[in-house]
Amino acid sequence: MPHTVEPDGPGPGPPGERRRHMRLRAVFDTALQHAPAARERYLDEACAGDDELLQQVKRLLAAHAEARTFLEWPRPGLEDKP
């Protein structure tokens, strides 16, 4: 379930920062729902020329993918050996 925060409700930082975080989270969450092949087109549309937002979302997606592969088992080269 996506995390939600009221744009001007309680929370750290000024309302503008909270709105920015909400936008970042919404684009990231939706990007995860797209197949990798369609993700780039979605990001271009969702970020609509906001290069900073685009780069932030791409960094989150890369970290998410890295975290998933980190948790995969068995790890290549670490299989049980007799």
Phi, psi and omega per residue, in radians:
M1 nan 2.266 -3.126
P2 -1.116 2.542 3.095
H3 -1.346 2.331 3.126
T4 -2.140 2.509 3.102
V5 -2.385 2.369 3.086
E6 -1.191 2.329 -3.059
P7 -1.022 -0.607 -3.132
D8 -2.093 0.289 -3.133
G9 -1.486 -2.975 -3.112
P10 -1.134 2.619 3.124
G11 2.622 2.907 -3.110
P12 -1.267 2.623 3.052
G13 1.452 2.843 3.111
P14 -1.206 2.794 -3.104
P15 -0.936 -0.658 3.133
G16 -1.070 -0.703 3.109
E17 -1.193 -0.668 3.110
R18 -1.124 -0.733 3.105
R19 -1.103 -0.691 3.130
R20 -1.114 -0.766 3.123
H21 -1.097 -0.726 3.116
M22 -1.072 -0.722 3.132
R23 -1.128 -0.798 3.119
L24 -1.026 -0.818 -3.125
R25 -1.115 -0.724 -3.132
A26 -1.133 -0.771 3.138
V27 -1.150 -0.751 3.121
F28 -1.063 -0.873 -3.126
D29 -1.035 -0.744 -3.141
T30 -1.214 -0.659 3.124
A31 -1.063 -0.647 3.122
L32 -1.113 -0.439 -3.130
Q33 -1.405 -0.253 3.122
H34 -1.559 2.537 3.021
A35 -1.104 2.581 -3.121
P36 -0.895 -0.633 -3.131
A37 -1.147 -0.545 -3.117
A38 -1.662 -0.167 -3.030
R39 -1.109 -0.739 -3.097
E40 -1.071 -0.752 3.131
R41 -1.136 -0.740 3.095
Y42 -1.043 -0.809 -3.108
L43 -1.082 -0.711 3.101
D44 -1.033 -0.739 -3.135
E45 -1.277 -0.774 -3.060
A46 -1.197 -0.617 -3.108
C47 -1.522 -0.310 3.018
A48 0.642 1.007 3.076
G49 1.458 0.019 3.096
D50 -1.542 1.527 -3.052
D51 -1.077 -0.614 3.121
E52 -1.122 -0.781 3.100
L53 -1.085 -0.781 3.141
L54 -1.013 -0.811 -3.130
Q55 -1.166 -0.668 3.107
Q56 -1.106 -0.776 3.139
V57 -1.134 -0.732 3.127
K58 -1.092 -0.667 3.092
R59 -1.144 -0.718 3.099
L60 -1.119 -0.732 3.125
L61 -1.108 -0.713 3.120
A62 -1.132 -0.753 3.116
A63 -1.121 -0.679 3.118
H64 -1.102 -0.785 3.137
A65 -1.128 -0.706 3.134
E66 -1.144 -0.715 3.129
A67 -1.110 -0.691 3.139
R68 -1.140 -0.735 -3.123
T69 -1.258 -0.505 3.095
F70 -1.093 -0.614 -3.081
L71 -1.518 -0.106 3.135
E72 -1.196 2.485 3.130
W73 -2.406 2.424 0.071
P74 -1.385 2.610 3.094
R75 -1.297 2.435 3.100
P76 -0.989 2.285 3.131
G77 1.489 -0.105 -3.140
L78 -1.987 0.304 3.136
E79 -1.085 2.679 3.083
D80 -1.069 2.307 3.129
K81 -2.074 2.410 -3.135
P82 -1.172 nan nan
